[in-house]
Amino acid sequence: MARWTERDVPDLSGRTAIVTGANSGLGFETVRVLIEHGATVVMACRDEDRGREAATRARGSLPVTCTGTSRLDLADLDSVRSFAEAFAAEHETLDILVNNAGVMAPPHREATKQGFELQFGTNHLGHFALTGLLLPLLLRTPGSRVVTVSSFAHEPGRIDFDDLQLESGYTPYRAYSQSKLANLLFMLELDRRLRCAGAETISVGAHPGFASTNLQAAGPFLHAKPISSWLVLAGVRILGQSAARGAEPQLYAATAPGVEGGAYFGPKNRIRGAVAPSTMAPLARDEAVAARLWDVSSQLTGVCVDAALDAVSA
């Protein structure tokens, strides 16, 4: 494809979007571009104060009404439900949902409020529940899209159904890879089910390559030795691309004409570069694993995504 940048985002006037993890990094850059092209964006942030400050920065001189913030803690399913209920009470449609927020490789096993391993619970289960709860609004919005952000770190990932919460075998990157693989399995399974239901909504994926964001510093190096942290973060800044460039694949997935369900975009050179179709590990396309993960996720979250899909196909 020809070199695509944020300048190529089409006019989004009249469209409404939600971006999770919107107050910094990829999420912030995604919000900034969406509102610059006319969208009304709800910034879903765990910290509302930081969210409001980020909203002010993102909109610049644009109207105050182009952005709003709402508290969303993906590590707490009660918060996910409250967010979805509040949004549905104020909106009848939803054009774009960007499942962007993530936790990366905390050095020790941590748990969500409901007791799930933090990365699997936040990166996958929180977004699974959020998407399911918002799906009725997406389904009644022509041309709506769900964008799920993964990583090339999904490639070594495995879904350990015998120890899904990694209670007996936690390592930071094993957990992170499992959660990022779960993101792609969910993205593709959602696309399959949307197609079967005859829905107009599409499910697509994206990854930022190697981008310099707060995610790189907040998790894996939290308790590392200072010299190790400095060396790794210096490497990120030298080899990685900016957050603005890293956000381009998810902006393309969310807005570019002609995007088809099940597509996956990232930097052309894998870690950096222009937006291009990206490859997935074979396991990400395993339909049996995806269907099993879907059922387990529904049981764990208590969110029946299929109910909304059944209403469409009925």
N, C-alpha and C positions, 0 to 999 in steps of 0.2 A: 504494500500500500504506500501511497505518497506520504511524505513526512506530515504527520498530524500533530497539531499543538492545541493548546487551550483556546487559541484564537479561532479555531475551526468549530467550536461548540455552537450549535444553532441557537436561534432565538428560543428562549424557554418561557416567555411571558405567559402567565396564566397557569403554569405548572407548579406543583408542590412537591418538595423533596424532603426526606429525612436522611441525615447523615449521622451515624453513630461515631463516637470518639472524635467529635467535631472541633474541639477547642485547640488542637495542636496537630502538627505533622501533616500527614496525608489527608486527614479529615478536614482540617482547617483549609488547606489549599483547595480541596474539593468544594467546600462551601463557598469560598471566595469566588471561584470561577462560576459556579451555578448562579449565584446572585448577580454577578456582573453581566450574565446573559439573560436576566429577567426572571429567574425562578424565585419562588418564595420557599425558604429553607428553614426547617426546624432543626436546630443543632441539639442533638441528644448527647448530653455530657453527664458524667458522674458528679462533677463539681460544678454547680450552677454559677457560682461566682466567677470561676475561670471561663465558663461558657459565655456569660454576659460580656466579659472583657474581650473575649475572642470575637464575639458577634460585632462589637463596636469596631474592631480592627478590620474584620472581613468586609463589612459594608462600606467603610470609608464615608464618602459623601452621599451614598445611596440612601433611599428612604428607610426610616427605622422599621417600617412594616415588612421589609423584604426578608428579615430574619427574626427568629424567635429561639429561645432556649428552653429546654425542658430537662429535668433530671432523669437520667436513665443509668442505673447500675446493672450492667449485664450479669454481674455475679450474684444477683438477687432476683429470683423469678417474681417476687412480689413487686419489685420495682418495675420489672418489665411489663407486668400486667397493668400496673398503675399508669405507666407511660402510654401504653396502647389504648387504654380506656379514655384517658384524657385527650389524646389526639383524635380518637374517633368521635368524641363528643363535640369537637370543634370543626371537624373536616368530614366531608362526604366522599372525597376521593383522595388518592395518593398516586402520583405519577412515577416517582423514583424513590426507592429505598436502597441506601448504600450501607451494607453491613461491613463497616470499616474498622471499628474498634477492636483492639486486641491486647492481650497480655503475652509477654515474651520471656520465657525461660527464667522464672524466679529460681534462685539456687536451691531452695528447699520446698518440699511439697506444701502447698497451701490449699485451702478449701473455700468454696463459695458459701453463701449463707445456707444453702440447702445441702451442703456437704459434698459437692462434686469437686473433683480436682480442678484447681483454679483455671488453668488454661483451657481444658476441655469444656468446663462449665461456662466460661466467659466467651471464648472465641467461637465455640460451636453451639452449645445448648442455649445460651442467652439469645443468640441470633436466630436459632431455629424457632424458639418460642416467640420472639418478636415478629418474625416474618409470618408465622402462623396466625398470630393475633391480628396483624394488619392486613392479612390476605383478602378479607372481604372488601376492603377499600381498594386494594390494588386491582382486584378482579372486576370491579365496576368502573375502572378507569381505562379507557382505550389507550393501547400502546404503552402501558406501564411496564416498569422494569425493576427487577430485584438484582442488585449487584453484590456479590459476595467476594470479599477480598481474601485471597490466600497468599501463598509464598512458595518459592522454589524449595523451601524447607519441607514441603509436603512429600518430596520424593522418597526419602528414606522412611517415611511414616508407615505405621501399621495400626490397625484398629484392633486392640486387644480386648475382645468381648469377655474374656475370662477375668480380666483385671482392668476394666475400662477406666476406673478412677485412679489407677496406678498406685494402689495402696501398698503393694508389696514390691514394686519395682520402679520407683520414681527416679528419673534423671531429668534435668531441665529440658534438654533438647529432644529426648524421647517424647516427653509430654507435648512440647511445642509442635513437633512434627505430626504427632497423632491429631492434634487439634486442627492443623492446617490441611491435613488430608481429609479430615471430617468436613471441613468447609467445602472442598471440591466435591466430595461424595454427595453432600447435601445440595449443592448448586445443580449438579447434573440430575439428581433424583427429582428435585423440584421441577426442573425443566421437563423431564419425562412425564411427570404427573400433570403438569399444566397442558402439555400437548394432548395427553389422553382425554383431558376434560374439555378440550376444544377452546381453551382460554386464550385471550389476546395477550395476557401478561407473559413476559419472558424472563427467564432466569439466566444470568450470565456471570462470568467470573473475571477476576483481574488480579495481578500481583505487581508490586512496585519495583521488582528487581532489588538492587542494593541501594536503598535510599537513606539519607542522613536524617533521622527523625528521633524524637524522644524515646521511641520504643527500643532503640538500640541501647540506650543508656539505663533505662528504668528497670530492666529485668536482669539480664545475664551478668551485669557487672556491678550489681548493687552491693555485693559483699566481696568483690574482688580486690586484690592488692592494688594500691594506687597506680603503680607503674604498669600493671597489666591493663587496667582500665584506660589509662592514657594511650597506650599503644594501640589498643583495639579501636578506640574512638577516633584516634588519628587516622587509622586505616579506613574507617567508615567515611571520614571527610575527604580523604584522598581518592579512594576507589569508588565511593558511592556517588549517586547523583542527588540533586536537591530534592526536598520534599515536593516542590512544585512539579518537577519533572517526574518524580515517582508517582504523583497523583494522576498523570495523564492516562495510563491504562484504564483506571476506574472511571475517569471522566469520559473516555471514549466508549467504554461499555455502557455507561449510563445515558449517553446523549447522541452518539453518532448514528446517522441514518443507516439502515440496512443491516444492523447488528442482529444476528440470529440467536435464538435460545441455545444454551449449552456452549456458546463460544467462550474462549478464555484468552485474555490479552495480557501482555507484559512488554518489557523492553526488548527490542530486536536482538540485542546482544546478551540477553538473559539478565545481566546485572545492571545494565544501563543502555540508553539509546532510545530511538524512536519507538512509538507504539507499534506492535505487531502481534499477530496470533502467536500464542505460546503453547508449549507442549505440556502434557500432564503425564505423571507416572501411570503405568498400566493399571495399578490397583485403584486409582481414582475413577477408572471407568468400569470397575467391577460392579455390575448391576445387582448381584446377589448381596454383596457386602453393603451396598448403598441402601437397598431395601431393608436389610436387617437393622442398619444404623438408624434409618428413618423410624422404624417401629420402636426401637429402644429409646430413641430421643423423645418420641411422643409419650411413652410411658414415664420417662424420667421427669419431663417437664409438665405433664398433664395437659398439653396443648395438642388438640387433634386437628392437624392441618388439613387432613382429608375431608373434614366436614364441609369446609368452604369450597373445596374442589368438587365434592359431590353435588353441591347446590348448583354449580355451573353446568355440569353434565346432565343433570336431571331434566 
